[in-house]
């Protein structure tokens, strides 16, 4: 009888142990389930353009190099008029609208209307090109906050009408870039141009191989 009672007690103790293990497993599963429900459904990982020295990558952290690359690419596309500025400018604004804040898009549409009134769009071709030797450096991206950057682009602006050059300038554009995770499908960068910072674009002079801001207006 004693052996039977001992075996019964051992079985009950083992069952209690199993219930404890099962309870712990259920608790772990619940915690994991809650974690999955709270986890973001989408995360953008920005890969630096130069990985020769390695890189530390944080989720949703674009980094200065990628912010600069984004601003440069979108801004040049925005000001690329291949045939006729009266058509191309508006087409570029709407084609790139997912990469522009509503405020900046409205500013561009106002500029479009003003240029059209002054006759600065019809049959006009325009292109922006980064000035040689004035590409990305850390000093060209100012971190304002975790969600706002100022990018300094030094560009060569060239315009022509039916193949005849009418304008060529070297200009520094202070571009405001913000985090803009509104439509991931249309804008995988999660960034947007938000217009000019401060006094806006300034013309540059080349003196002894270096570029300096001119005192005259554009």
Secondary structure, DSSP 8 states (H G I E B T S, - for coil): -HHHHHHHHHHHHHHHHHHHHHHHHHHHHHHHHHHHHHS-S-------S--TT-----TT--HHHHHHHHHHHHHHHHT-BSS-HHHHHHHHHHHTGGGB-HHHHHHHHHHHHHHHHTT-STTEEEEEEE-TT----GGGEEEEETTEEEEEEEEEEEEEETTEEEEEEEEEEEEEEEE--S-TTT-TT-EEEEEE-TT--EEEEEETTEEEE-SS--
